[in-house]
Amino acid sequence: MSDNNILGQVALGYSPFIDKSRAVSATRLTVFPLRPESPPDIAQLLNAVGNVWPATGGRVSLNVLNEGLLTDLMKAEPAANLMVEVPSFMASDPVNIDALQALHRAGNTLLIKGRPVREVPREVLHCFTYSIVDLAEDRRINETAATAPTNMGRSIPHVQAGVRTLVEMEGSFNRGAAAVLGWPIDDAITESQSKGKAASADLQVIVELIQRVDAQEPIERLEATLKRDPSLAFKLMRYINSPAFGLRVEISSFRHAIMMLGYQRLKRWLALLLSTAGKDSNMKPVMFAAVRRGLLMEELVRSSGDEEMRNEMFICGVFSLLDRMFKQPFSELLKTIPVPERVYQALVDNTGPYQPYFNVVQAVENESLFDFRASAEALMLSVSEINRSVLTALTAAAEIE
């Protein structure tokens, strides 16, 4: 990834667009210029975004929280996979007609944010594919009539922003949302929910393997456990023989695969697999978040040179949403899944040396400039260090999915 000045001039946050099938269809990248009076260069921003989401890659929606920088963006020529969020006051301003029409002709998806206080010019109304309506401001919750921004008789399909729980996600789709924007991961987990619950057979084998790897049992026992789950065994062989692993010869036995990986890399792979093995469609956004959390926490300490710490941070991030997947509190869940002490402290007690890094991750997810700055200062990390970690983690996540 090229090193450019943009990473020291903005704060970045991200969140997923979730469609009706509960799949993540796009990523929103929120951009806070740190000096609003002097917005950064738009070419550098587009270059940084293009490194993560190339024109032939997935879709990303830019949520630029600065009028000057957004004006520059609308006049640029971003790749067609880049969506642009436009506040309603800018969509209603006749001065932006030509720029919005040009983006629409180029194939960029445009989204209007907020309810217009004045009429949107008819010349650009058709350019907007969606409106973004925050959950806290959605009149549909108490009214039966459609309330998406309208003009000249056209209602724009809406995306519901600010979704934080599964109940809110379901309610948004029931009220006609085309997609939701946010993290439906805040549902409360109680002790009573976990009573009588057992992990599915496929998850049980992964948990058992993690336990055996943690105890560094002989390869023969790991191999015997792996053979009990043909699907898991197939995934291991596919992973180790993939181009990403970079081996010159094909690995054809489970024993050889385990030997090539080693205990630490095998545990890392199992942790990632555990966080993405659920079959509940509502868990897709949770899996999306877990993978990125693990990769981001690892990147935040990459420069430390401490491989053990990087591995533990990865597991901490990936496991941070297992309570949602298993519907069990961590205090119960981690009795069966072994984790390092520092990971246990962060997940169960919200303490320990990893907790400040977890605060950074949550600030990025919540797209909160105040929390971003506070968590960065607590760790004495520069804005550019965090942003570089964010973009590197998002790139790595795109490559493994």
RONUVO-376852 format. One record per residue (C-alpha): residue number from 1; residue in one letter; z, y, x. Coordinates in nm, 3 decimals, padded with zeros to 5 digits. Example, Ala and Ser with C-alpha at 12.3 -4.5 7.8 and 13.67 -1.06 7.14 Angstrom:
RONUVO-376852
+------+------+---------+---------+---------+
| resi | resn |      pz |      py |      px |
+------+------+---------+---------+---------+
|    1 |    A |  00.780 | -00.450 |  01.230 |
|    2 |    S |  00.714 | -00.106 |  01.367 |
+------+------+---------+---------+---------+
***
This chain:
RONUVO-376852
+------+------+---------+---------+---------+
| resi | resn |      pz |      py |      px |
+------+------+---------+---------+---------+
|    1 |    M |  00.000 |  00.000 |  00.000 |
|    2 |    S | -00.101 |  00.334 |  00.143 |
|    3 |    D |  00.183 |  00.575 |  00.223 |
|    4 |    N |  00.118 |  00.909 |  00.056 |
|    5 |    N |  00.320 |  01.218 | -00.027 |
|    6 |    I |  00.324 |  01.150 | -00.400 |
|    7 |    L |  00.610 |  00.897 | -00.363 |
|    8 |    G |  00.847 |  01.167 | -00.246 |
|    9 |    Q |  00.752 |  01.415 | -00.518 |
|   10 |    V |  00.808 |  01.213 | -00.835 |
|   11 |    A |  01.052 |  00.969 | -00.990 |
|   12 |    L |  00.897 |  00.661 | -01.149 |
|   13 |    G |  01.005 |  00.444 | -01.440 |
|   14 |    Y |  00.834 |  00.164 | -01.630 |
|   15 |    S |  00.855 | -00.025 | -01.958 |
|   16 |    P |  00.636 | -00.276 | -02.144 |
|   17 |    F |  00.400 | -00.249 | -02.440 |
|   18 |    I |  00.471 | -00.557 | -02.655 |
|   19 |    D |  00.212 | -00.676 | -02.908 |
|   20 |    K |  00.268 | -00.869 | -03.231 |
|   21 |    S |  00.249 | -01.203 | -03.049 |
|   22 |    R |  00.542 | -01.075 | -02.837 |
|   23 |    A |  00.321 | -01.074 | -02.526 |
|   24 |    V |  00.325 | -00.779 | -02.287 |
|   25 |    S | -00.017 | -00.617 | -02.330 |
|   26 |    A |  00.027 | -00.319 | -02.097 |
|   27 |    T |  00.281 | -00.137 | -01.881 |
|   28 |    R |  00.393 |  00.221 | -01.929 |
|   29 |    L |  00.450 |  00.412 | -01.606 |
|   30 |    T |  00.659 |  00.725 | -01.659 |
|   31 |    V |  00.615 |  01.000 | -01.400 |
|   32 |    F |  00.878 |  01.275 | -01.350 |
|   33 |    P |  00.764 |  01.545 | -01.104 |
|   34 |    L |  01.078 |  01.647 | -00.913 |
|   35 |    R |  00.955 |  02.007 | -00.879 |
|   36 |    P |  00.799 |  02.093 | -01.218 |
|   37 |    E |  00.687 |  02.432 | -01.093 |
|   38 |    S |  00.475 |  02.266 | -00.822 |
|   39 |    P |  00.320 |  01.945 | -00.959 |
|   40 |    P |  00.187 |  01.695 | -00.703 |
|   41 |    D | -00.175 |  01.612 | -00.637 |
|   42 |    I | -00.333 |  01.409 | -00.918 |
|   43 |    A | -00.565 |  01.224 | -00.678 |
|   44 |    Q | -00.264 |  01.086 | -00.491 |
|   45 |    L | -00.104 |  00.975 | -00.816 |
|   46 |    L | -00.421 |  00.796 | -00.930 |
|   47 |    N | -00.452 |  00.633 | -00.588 |
|   48 |    A | -00.094 |  00.502 | -00.608 |
|   49 |    V | -00.148 |  00.373 | -00.963 |
|   50 |    G | -00.481 |  00.216 | -00.866 |
|   51 |    N | -00.314 |  00.016 | -00.589 |
|   52 |    V | -00.102 | -00.159 | -00.854 |
|   53 |    W | -00.347 | -00.164 | -01.144 |
|   54 |    P | -00.704 | -00.161 | -01.005 |
|   55 |    A | -00.992 | -00.092 | -01.242 |
|   56 |    T | -01.046 | -00.468 | -01.285 |
|   57 |    G | -00.675 | -00.536 | -01.337 |
|   58 |    G | -00.429 | -00.497 | -01.624 |
|   59 |    R | -00.373 | -00.191 | -01.838 |
|   60 |    V | -00.127 |  00.086 | -01.760 |
|   61 |    S | -00.029 |  00.385 | -01.973 |
|   62 |    L |  00.059 |  00.703 | -01.785 |
|   63 |    N |  00.345 |  00.897 | -01.940 |
|   64 |    V |  00.336 |  01.216 | -01.730 |
|   65 |    L |  00.630 |  01.444 | -01.807 |
|   66 |    N |  00.481 |  01.766 | -01.675 |
|   67 |    E |  00.221 |  01.979 | -01.853 |
|   68 |    G |  00.047 |  02.094 | -01.535 |
|   69 |    L |  00.013 |  01.746 | -01.388 |
|   70 |    L | -00.099 |  01.603 | -01.722 |
|   71 |    T | -00.362 |  01.877 | -01.752 |
|   72 |    D | -00.491 |  01.777 | -01.408 |
|   73 |    L | -00.495 |  01.413 | -01.517 |
|   74 |    M | -00.699 |  01.488 | -01.829 |
|   75 |    K | -00.957 |  01.667 | -01.615 |
|   76 |    A | -00.977 |  01.385 | -01.361 |
|   77 |    E | -01.180 |  01.065 | -01.398 |
|   78 |    P | -00.926 |  00.783 | -01.415 |
|   79 |    A | -01.037 |  00.419 | -01.436 |
|   80 |    A | -01.096 |  00.291 | -01.788 |
|   81 |    N | -00.794 |  00.058 | -01.776 |
|   82 |    L | -00.569 |  00.363 | -01.748 |
|   83 |    M | -00.434 |  00.487 | -02.080 |
|   84 |    V | -00.314 |  00.846 | -02.118 |
|   85 |    E | -00.022 |  00.963 | -02.333 |
|   86 |    V | -00.070 |  01.317 | -02.467 |
|   87 |    P |  00.212 |  01.517 | -02.633 |
|   88 |    S |  00.118 |  01.641 | -02.977 |
|   89 |    F |  00.137 |  02.007 | -02.876 |
|   90 |    M | -00.130 |  01.946 | -02.610 |
|   91 |    A | -00.343 |  01.738 | -02.845 |
|   92 |    S | -00.336 |  02.027 | -03.094 |
|   93 |    D | -00.436 |  02.288 | -02.836 |
|   94 |    P | -00.811 |  02.370 | -02.860 |
|   95 |    V | -00.820 |  02.435 | -02.485 |
|   96 |    N | -00.792 |  02.058 | -02.427 |
|   97 |    I | -01.077 |  01.951 | -02.655 |
|   98 |    D | -01.338 |  01.903 | -02.382 |
|   99 |    A | -01.105 |  01.710 | -02.151 |
|  100 |    L | -00.987 |  01.475 | -02.429 |
|  101 |    Q | -01.342 |  01.410 | -02.544 |
|  102 |    A | -01.448 |  01.332 | -02.187 |
|  103 |    L | -01.165 |  01.079 | -02.145 |
|  104 |    H | -01.257 |  00.916 | -02.474 |
|  105 |    R | -01.624 |  00.888 | -02.374 |
|  106 |    A | -01.520 |  00.733 | -02.043 |
|  107 |    G | -01.338 |  00.454 | -02.229 |
|  108 |    N | -00.980 |  00.563 | -02.168 |
|  109 |    T | -00.735 |  00.481 | -02.447 |
|  110 |    L | -00.552 |  00.795 | -02.564 |
|  111 |    L | -00.212 |  00.797 | -02.734 |
|  112 |    I | -00.062 |  01.100 | -02.909 |
|  113 |    K |  00.316 |  01.139 | -02.870 |
|  114 |    G |  00.526 |  01.294 | -03.144 |
|  115 |    R |  00.443 |  01.443 | -03.481 |
|  116 |    P |  00.202 |  01.739 | -03.456 |
|  117 |    V |  00.352 |  02.068 | -03.570 |
|  118 |    R |  00.002 |  02.197 | -03.629 |
|  119 |    E | -00.328 |  02.038 | -03.717 |
|  120 |    V | -00.505 |  01.835 | -03.451 |
|  121 |    P | -00.866 |  01.960 | -03.412 |
|  122 |    R | -01.105 |  01.730 | -03.591 |
|  123 |    E | -01.316 |  01.715 | -03.274 |
|  124 |    V | -01.044 |  01.512 | -03.096 |
|  125 |    L | -00.866 |  01.331 | -03.375 |
|  126 |    H | -01.097 |  01.032 | -03.344 |
|  127 |    C | -01.025 |  01.015 | -02.969 |
|  128 |    F | -00.669 |  00.887 | -03.025 |
|  129 |    T | -00.630 |  00.512 | -03.069 |
|  130 |    Y | -00.254 |  00.518 | -03.133 |
|  131 |    S |  00.032 |  00.751 | -03.204 |
|  132 |    I |  00.369 |  00.692 | -03.035 |
|  133 |    V |  00.661 |  00.724 | -03.275 |
|  134 |    D |  01.016 |  00.701 | -03.143 |
|  135 |    L |  01.243 |  00.468 | -03.338 |
|  136 |    A |  01.505 |  00.741 | -03.380 |
|  137 |    E |  01.247 |  00.968 | -03.545 |
|  138 |    D |  01.060 |  00.712 | -03.757 |
|  139 |    R |  01.066 |  00.814 | -04.122 |
|  140 |    R |  00.932 |  00.473 | -04.225 |
|  141 |    I |  01.282 |  00.333 | -04.186 |
|  142 |    N |  01.387 |  00.513 | -04.505 |
|  143 |    E |  01.049 |  00.574 | -04.667 |
|  144 |    T |  00.776 |  00.345 | -04.793 |
|  145 |    A |  00.487 |  00.585 | -04.731 |
|  146 |    A |  00.299 |  00.576 | -04.403 |
|  147 |    T |  00.414 |  00.854 | -04.175 |
|  148 |    A |  00.193 |  00.827 | -03.870 |
|  149 |    P |  00.033 |  01.157 | -03.763 |
|  150 |    T | -00.251 |  01.223 | -04.005 |
|  151 |    N | -00.526 |  01.475 | -04.030 |
|  152 |    M | -00.842 |  01.493 | -04.238 |
|  153 |    G | -00.735 |  01.176 | -04.423 |
|  154 |    R | -00.713 |  00.952 | -04.112 |
|  155 |    S | -00.393 |  00.767 | -04.030 |
|  156 |    I | -00.352 |  00.663 | -03.666 |
|  157 |    P | -00.196 |  00.319 | -03.598 |
|  158 |    H |  00.141 |  00.366 | -03.434 |
|  159 |    V |  00.333 |  00.224 | -03.139 |
|  160 |    Q |  00.710 |  00.218 | -03.186 |
|  161 |    A |  00.898 |  00.356 | -02.886 |
|  162 |    G |  01.267 |  00.328 | -02.805 |
|  163 |    V |  01.307 | -00.038 | -02.907 |
|  164 |    R |  01.618 | -00.195 | -02.749 |
|  165 |    T |  01.699 | -00.508 | -02.952 |
|  166 |    L |  01.515 | -00.801 | -03.110 |
|  167 |    V |  01.622 | -00.678 | -03.454 |
|  168 |    E |  01.466 | -00.338 | -03.384 |
|  169 |    M |  01.149 | -00.507 | -03.259 |
|  170 |    E |  01.118 | -00.724 | -03.570 |
|  171 |    G |  01.184 | -00.425 | -03.796 |
|  172 |    S |  00.917 | -00.220 | -03.620 |
|  173 |    F |  00.654 | -00.489 | -03.666 |
|  174 |    N |  00.756 | -00.534 | -04.031 |
|  175 |    R |  00.697 | -00.161 | -04.083 |
|  176 |    G |  00.345 | -00.194 | -03.948 |
|  177 |    A |  00.372 | -00.107 | -03.578 |
|  178 |    A |  00.069 | -00.216 | -03.376 |
|  179 |    A |  00.298 | -00.263 | -03.075 |
|  180 |    V |  00.646 | -00.170 | -02.956 |
|  181 |    L |  00.737 |  00.014 | -02.639 |
|  182 |    G |  01.071 | -00.057 | -02.475 |
|  183 |    W |  01.309 | -00.330 | -02.365 |
|  184 |    P |  01.438 | -00.555 | -02.649 |
|  185 |    I |  01.716 | -00.689 | -02.426 |
|  186 |    D |  02.030 | -00.517 | -02.552 |
|  187 |    D |  02.138 | -00.769 | -02.815 |
|  188 |    A |  02.508 | -00.843 | -02.785 |
|  189 |    I |  02.600 | -01.192 | -02.658 |
|  190 |    T |  02.929 | -01.335 | -02.784 |
|  191 |    E |  03.129 | -01.647 | -02.708 |
|  192 |    S |  03.078 | -01.775 | -03.065 |
|  193 |    Q |  02.700 | -01.776 | -03.025 |
|  194 |    S |  02.714 | -02.024 | -02.739 |
|  195 |    K |  02.927 | -02.288 | -02.914 |
|  196 |    G |  02.735 | -02.610 | -02.965 |
|  197 |    K |  02.431 | -02.480 | -02.777 |
|  198 |    A |  02.274 | -02.687 | -02.504 |
|  199 |    A |  01.986 | -02.609 | -02.277 |
|  200 |    S |  01.656 | -02.779 | -02.359 |
|  201 |    A |  01.560 | -03.082 | -02.151 |
|  202 |    D |  01.309 | -02.893 | -01.939 |
|  203 |    L |  01.567 | -02.625 | -01.852 |
|  204 |    Q |  01.833 | -02.886 | -01.780 |
|  205 |    V |  01.626 | -03.039 | -01.501 |
|  206 |    I |  01.572 | -02.697 | -01.341 |
|  207 |    V |  01.945 | -02.622 | -01.357 |
|  208 |    E |  02.027 | -02.962 | -01.208 |
|  209 |    L |  01.780 | -02.908 | -00.924 |
|  210 |    I |  01.930 | -02.565 | -00.851 |
|  211 |    Q |  02.273 | -02.731 | -00.829 |
|  212 |    R |  02.144 | -03.000 | -00.593 |
|  213 |    V |  01.960 | -02.748 | -00.375 |
|  214 |    D |  02.271 | -02.530 | -00.362 |
|  215 |    A |  02.467 | -02.833 | -00.238 |
|  216 |    Q |  02.184 | -02.908 |  00.008 |
|  217 |    E |  02.163 | -03.269 | -00.107 |
|  218 |    P |  01.920 | -03.503 |  00.071 |
|  219 |    I |  01.551 | -03.464 | -00.009 |
|  220 |    E |  01.548 | -03.813 | -00.165 |
|  221 |    R |  01.784 | -03.700 | -00.443 |
|  222 |    L |  01.586 | -03.382 | -00.504 |
|  223 |    E |  01.268 | -03.586 | -00.526 |
|  224 |    A |  01.425 | -03.831 | -00.772 |
|  225 |    T |  01.540 | -03.545 | -00.996 |
|  226 |    L |  01.200 | -03.381 | -00.982 |
|  227 |    K |  01.026 | -03.703 | -01.087 |
|  228 |    R |  01.219 | -03.700 | -01.415 |
|  229 |    D |  01.017 | -03.399 | -01.531 |
|  230 |    P |  00.639 | -03.446 | -01.481 |
|  231 |    S |  00.567 | -03.093 | -01.601 |
|  232 |    L |  00.802 | -02.941 | -01.344 |
|  233 |    A |  00.663 | -03.165 | -01.072 |
|  234 |    F |  00.310 | -03.056 | -01.159 |
|  235 |    K |  00.411 | -02.689 | -01.140 |
|  236 |    L |  00.562 | -02.742 | -00.796 |
|  237 |    M |  00.247 | -02.910 | -00.664 |
|  238 |    R |  00.026 | -02.642 | -00.816 |
|  239 |    Y |  00.240 | -02.369 | -00.663 |
|  240 |    I |  00.254 | -02.509 | -00.310 |
|  241 |    N | -00.122 | -02.582 | -00.308 |
|  242 |    S | -00.216 | -02.239 | -00.443 |
|  243 |    P | -00.411 | -01.992 | -00.226 |
|  244 |    A | -00.110 | -01.760 | -00.235 |
|  245 |    F |  00.097 | -02.014 | -00.038 |
|  246 |    G | -00.164 | -02.016 |  00.237 |
|  247 |    L | -00.157 | -02.381 |  00.351 |
|  248 |    R | -00.462 | -02.524 |  00.527 |
|  249 |    V | -00.405 | -02.880 |  00.408 |
|  250 |    E | -00.338 | -03.014 |  00.059 |
|  251 |    I |  00.016 | -03.131 | -00.015 |
|  252 |    S |  00.005 | -03.451 | -00.218 |
|  253 |    S |  00.366 | -03.574 | -00.231 |
|  254 |    F |  00.683 | -03.426 | -00.380 |
|  255 |    R |  00.876 | -03.502 | -00.060 |
|  256 |    H |  00.624 | -03.312 |  00.152 |
|  257 |    A |  00.627 | -03.020 | -00.093 |
|  258 |    I |  01.007 | -02.995 | -00.077 |
|  259 |    M |  01.001 | -03.015 |  00.303 |
|  260 |    M |  00.739 | -02.743 |  00.327 |
|  261 |    L |  00.934 | -02.511 |  00.098 |
|  262 |    G |  01.278 | -02.563 |  00.245 |
|  263 |    Y |  01.602 | -02.519 |  00.052 |
|  264 |    Q |  01.602 | -02.140 |  00.029 |
|  265 |    R |  01.242 | -02.104 | -00.087 |
|  266 |    L |  01.280 | -02.396 | -00.327 |
|  267 |    K |  01.587 | -02.234 | -00.482 |
|  268 |    R |  01.401 | -01.905 | -00.513 |
|  269 |    W |  01.109 | -02.078 | -00.687 |
|  270 |    L |  01.345 | -02.261 | -00.923 |
|  271 |    A |  01.528 | -01.937 | -01.007 |
|  272 |    L |  01.199 | -01.770 | -01.096 |
|  273 |    L |  01.092 | -02.073 | -01.298 |
|  274 |    L |  01.421 | -02.081 | -01.487 |
|  275 |    S |  01.379 | -01.720 | -01.591 |
|  276 |    T |  01.029 | -01.784 | -01.729 |
|  277 |    A |  01.066 | -02.133 | -01.876 |
|  278 |    G |  01.177 | -02.044 | -02.228 |
|  279 |    K |  00.948 | -02.129 | -02.519 |
|  280 |    D |  01.081 | -01.867 | -02.764 |
|  281 |    S |  00.806 | -01.606 | -02.806 |
|  282 |    N |  01.069 | -01.332 | -02.843 |
|  283 |    M |  01.173 | -01.408 | -02.486 |
|  284 |    K |  00.837 | -01.303 | -02.336 |
|  285 |    P |  00.949 | -00.940 | -02.282 |
|  286 |    V |  01.278 | -01.069 | -02.138 |
|  287 |    M |  01.088 | -01.284 | -01.888 |
|  288 |    F |  00.869 | -00.986 | -01.801 |
|  289 |    A |  01.180 | -00.782 | -01.724 |
|  290 |    A |  01.355 | -01.060 | -01.530 |
|  291 |    V |  01.067 | -01.118 | -01.288 |
|  292 |    R |  01.034 | -00.747 | -01.213 |
|  293 |    R |  01.408 | -00.705 | -01.172 |
|  294 |    G |  01.419 | -00.978 | -00.911 |
|  295 |    L |  01.123 | -00.846 | -00.717 |
|  296 |    L |  01.248 | -00.486 | -00.731 |
|  297 |    M |  01.601 | -00.571 | -00.617 |
|  298 |    E |  01.455 | -00.767 | -00.327 |
|  299 |    E |  01.230 | -00.478 | -00.228 |
|  300 |    L |  01.516 | -00.229 | -00.233 |
|  301 |    V |  01.680 | -00.410 |  00.060 |
|  302 |    R |  01.372 | -00.538 |  00.242 |
|  303 |    S |  01.416 | -00.290 |  00.527 |
|  304 |    S |  01.768 | -00.422 |  00.594 |
|  305 |    G |  01.631 | -00.724 |  00.780 |
|  306 |    D |  01.893 | -00.944 |  00.609 |
|  307 |    E |  01.699 | -01.241 |  00.466 |
|  308 |    E |  02.005 | -01.390 |  00.295 |
|  309 |    M |  02.073 | -01.062 |  00.118 |
|  310 |    R |  01.711 | -01.033 |  00.005 |
|  311 |    N |  01.717 | -01.384 | -00.140 |
|  312 |    E |  02.045 | -01.319 | -00.319 |
|  313 |    M |  01.921 | -00.988 | -00.458 |
|  314 |    F |  01.610 | -01.162 | -00.590 |
|  315 |    I |  01.821 | -01.425 | -00.766 |
|  316 |    C |  02.055 | -01.154 | -00.899 |
|  317 |    G |  01.769 | -00.969 | -01.063 |
|  318 |    V |  01.592 | -01.279 | -01.195 |
|  319 |    F |  01.917 | -01.422 | -01.337 |
|  320 |    S |  02.033 | -01.091 | -01.485 |
|  321 |    L |  01.884 | -01.175 | -01.826 |
|  322 |    L |  01.963 | -01.546 | -01.844 |
|  323 |    D |  02.244 | -01.466 | -02.088 |
|  324 |    R |  01.975 | -01.342 | -02.331 |
|  325 |    M |  01.761 | -01.651 | -02.277 |
|  326 |    F |  02.043 | -01.902 | -02.315 |
|  327 |    K |  02.242 | -01.689 | -02.563 |
|  328 |    Q |  02.555 | -01.746 | -02.359 |
|  329 |    P |  02.777 | -01.493 | -02.180 |
|  330 |    F |  02.755 | -01.507 | -01.802 |
|  331 |    S |  03.118 | -01.611 | -01.775 |
|  332 |    E |  03.021 | -01.940 | -01.942 |
|  333 |    L |  02.663 | -01.971 | -01.820 |
|  334 |    L |  02.743 | -01.946 | -01.451 |
|  335 |    K |  02.989 | -02.234 | -01.474 |
|  336 |    T |  02.684 | -02.463 | -01.476 |
|  337 |    I |  02.439 | -02.262 | -01.264 |
|  338 |    P |  02.561 | -02.200 | -00.906 |
|  339 |    V |  02.509 | -01.849 | -00.770 |
|  340 |    P |  02.636 | -01.674 | -00.456 |
|  341 |    E |  02.965 | -01.486 | -00.490 |
|  342 |    R |  02.802 | -01.143 | -00.463 |
|  343 |    V |  02.559 | -01.234 | -00.742 |
|  344 |    Y |  02.848 | -01.360 | -00.957 |
|  345 |    Q |  03.034 | -01.031 | -00.907 |
|  346 |    A |  02.734 | -00.827 | -01.020 |
|  347 |    L |  02.647 | -01.040 | -01.325 |
|  348 |    V |  02.995 | -01.127 | -01.453 |
|  349 |    D |  03.225 | -00.850 | -01.332 |
|  350 |    N |  02.976 | -00.561 | -01.288 |
|  351 |    T |  03.122 | -00.507 | -00.941 |
|  352 |    G |  03.044 | -00.592 | -00.582 |
|  353 |    P |  02.788 | -00.471 | -00.328 |
|  354 |    Y |  02.484 | -00.554 | -00.544 |
|  355 |    Q |  02.594 | -00.356 | -00.849 |
|  356 |    P |  02.470 | -00.016 | -00.717 |
|  357 |    Y |  02.124 | -00.166 | -00.664 |
|  358 |    F |  02.129 | -00.304 | -01.016 |
|  359 |    N |  02.205 |  00.050 | -01.135 |
|  360 |    V |  01.883 |  00.167 | -00.967 |
|  361 |    V |  01.685 | -00.102 | -01.148 |
|  362 |    Q |  01.831 | -00.003 | -01.485 |
|  363 |    A |  01.760 |  00.365 | -01.419 |
|  364 |    V |  01.396 |  00.280 | -01.349 |
|  365 |    E |  01.374 |  00.063 | -01.662 |
|  366 |    N |  01.539 |  00.329 | -01.879 |
|  367 |    E |  01.303 |  00.596 | -01.743 |
|  368 |    S |  01.604 |  00.821 | -01.689 |
|  369 |    L |  01.561 |  01.094 | -01.427 |
|  370 |    F |  01.934 |  01.174 | -01.424 |
|  371 |    D |  02.035 |  00.810 | -01.366 |
|  372 |    F |  01.754 |  00.769 | -01.112 |
|  373 |    R |  01.889 |  01.053 | -00.901 |
|  374 |    A |  02.253 |  00.948 | -00.940 |
|  375 |    S |  02.191 |  00.586 | -00.843 |
|  376 |    A |  01.970 |  00.688 | -00.550 |
|  377 |    E |  02.240 |  00.921 | -00.417 |
|  378 |    A |  02.507 |  00.651 | -00.454 |
|  379 |    L |  02.307 |  00.424 | -00.222 |
|  380 |    M |  02.176 |  00.707 | -00.005 |
|  381 |    L |  01.820 |  00.591 | -00.076 |
|  382 |    S |  01.536 |  00.839 | -00.075 |
|  383 |    V |  01.314 |  00.890 | -00.379 |
|  384 |    S |  01.014 |  00.769 | -00.181 |
|  385 |    E |  01.197 |  00.447 | -00.079 |
|  386 |    I |  01.274 |  00.364 | -00.442 |
|  387 |    N |  00.925 |  00.451 | -00.565 |
|  388 |    R |  00.764 |  00.244 | -00.291 |
|  389 |    S |  00.986 | -00.049 | -00.391 |
|  390 |    V |  00.893 | -00.003 | -00.757 |
|  391 |    L |  00.520 | -00.006 | -00.691 |
|  392 |    T |  00.542 | -00.296 | -00.446 |
|  393 |    A |  00.745 | -00.500 | -00.697 |
|  394 |    L |  00.500 | -00.426 | -00.978 |
|  395 |    T |  00.211 | -00.527 | -00.753 |
|  396 |    A |  00.381 | -00.854 | -00.661 |
|  397 |    A |  00.458 | -00.927 | -01.027 |
|  398 |    A |  00.094 | -00.875 | -01.122 |
|  399 |    E | -00.016 | -01.116 | -00.849 |
|  400 |    I |  00.207 | -01.405 | -00.962 |
|  401 |    E |  00.137 | -01.378 | -01.335 |
+------+------+---------+---------+---------+
***
